[in-house]
C-alpha cells in the first residue's frame, strides 16, 4: 500500500509557505520603518513611503529602520545609499 502524501506536507507546499513568510517579514519591516518615523513625529513624504514599501531586501529595510531611529528627516533613511 502506498503512503499518502498530504499536500501540506509536500515540499512544494513548504516552499509556498516559506515564500509567504518571507513576504510577510518584508512587509512588516517596511511598515515598522515608516512607523518609527511617524512615532517620532517626522513627516513621511510620498516618495520616501513608496521607496520603503517597494523594497524587498530585508537587510536594506533593517538598515533603514535603524537610521529611522535617529533621522532628522525621513529622507535621511537614504543618506548613505548609493544610487
Long-range contacts (C-beta under 8 A, 24 or more apart in sequence): 22-58, 25-58, 26-55, 26-56, 26-57, 26-58, 26-61, 29-58, 29-61, 29-62, 29-65, 30-55, 30-61, 32-65, 33-61, 33-64, 33-65, 33-68, 33-77, 36-65, 36-68, 36-69, 37-68, 37-71, 37-74, 37-77, 40-68, 40-69, 40-71, 42-71, 42-73, 42-74, 43-73, 43-74, 44-74, 45-74, 45-75, 48-74, 48-75, 48-77, 48-78, 51-78, 52-77
